[in-house]
Amino acid sequence: MMRLLALLFCLLAAPAWAQTPAAPLFAAALHDADDRPFALEQLRGKPLIVNFWARWCGPCRAEIPELSAAHDKYAKRGLVVIGIALDDKVEAVRDFAKAYEMRYTGLLAKEGGIALMQALGNARAVVPFTLVIDRKGNVVGSKLGAMTRVEIEAAARQLLGNP
């Protein structure tokens, strides 16, 4: 059943987004948890799961353990999980990430977050919003709303191959 759900996620996600460049993401002005500029361009060529979230968002909070688990399981195989907070309060985001045991890279979009999500196909700027980006820099899957563990696993396998 889990394989069927994983296959369904891949099949549904891929046609709408297949070969859609993630250029706006790689060009975005983001900041790390210490408020230093962070260029996602440095991660081009790596498989990415990028999750936009907000501190006030309940479904975003629910995803954190699942995304952390994917990071723990697949980082050694090259998968990079990124959380992009729609916030401009560095200390508040850093404290939140620590409290929720976020073990993957956390970045801040600051005032550019809404426009960035819209440029990436999320016209209403709904969070959580997750992008699955292949090594070529193409968006090969996306989801508005919280992703389940099964969906995150399917995305990771899609990017890394099945094993």
Secondary structure, DSSP 8 states (H G I E B T S, - for coil): -HHHHHHHHHHHHHHHHTTEE-HHHHH--EEETTS-EE-GGGGTTS-EEEEEE-TT-HHHHHHHHHHHHHHHHHGGGT-EEEEEES-S-HHHHHHHHHHTT--SEEEE-GGGHHHHHHHTT-TT--SSEEEEE-TTSEEEEEEES---HHHHHHHHHHHH---
